[in-house]
Structures are given as C-alpha cells and as structure tokens.
Amino acid sequence: MSTDYAADVSRFVESPDQTCIDNIVKYCGIALRSSKDAALVSSSDQKELDRVRDGFAAKKLGLDAAAADEGIKQVCEQMKGTRQKSRVTFYYLLAQQTGTMDKLA
C-alpha cells in the first residue's frame, strides 16, 4: 500500500487539505507502519468500525456514537468500490462527512 495519502484521498475529494491529512497521519502514528492491517479499515468487520467510532470519531472528532455511526455508514458507502480502504482516507472522509474538518486543522 502506498503511503501517498494525499493521492489516495484525492480519489474521493477534489483538492484535499494536506494539513488535515498530516494531522491524521500524526494521530495514527506508528500504527500506520506497524502492519498492513493497521493501515486499513475493514468495513465488513463491525468490531473494526466500533473501534473507529470509539477511537478516532469520539476522541479526535468529538462525535457522539449516533453521529459517528451515521458518518461511518456514509463513508463505507462512499468507499464501497475500494477493496483496501486506507485508514487515513477513511478518517479524512469521516471528518468531511460529519462536518468536523476543523478538528483536524
């Protein structure tokens, strides 16, 4: 998997915000490099989606569970044609879908 996060995000967003991408990468830290699985989000694994909701969505974006679940559902739909969903792209799209991009700036 490529680490050109901006190129991956730009598959879904015209002119992505590089600062927001950098802040997501910083938030994820070493986990992005520790294993291929850690760098990806499995949209078919409810435990994984719960971790996204309870971790990034709640802690970084400040979303309640219902808002996070709705945003995650929308991102899964938006990325449904993508077999390997980059965690950075998933998180970026989640912030965009939920109107919380300001939390990443």
Disulfide bonds with the S-S distance in Angstrom:
none
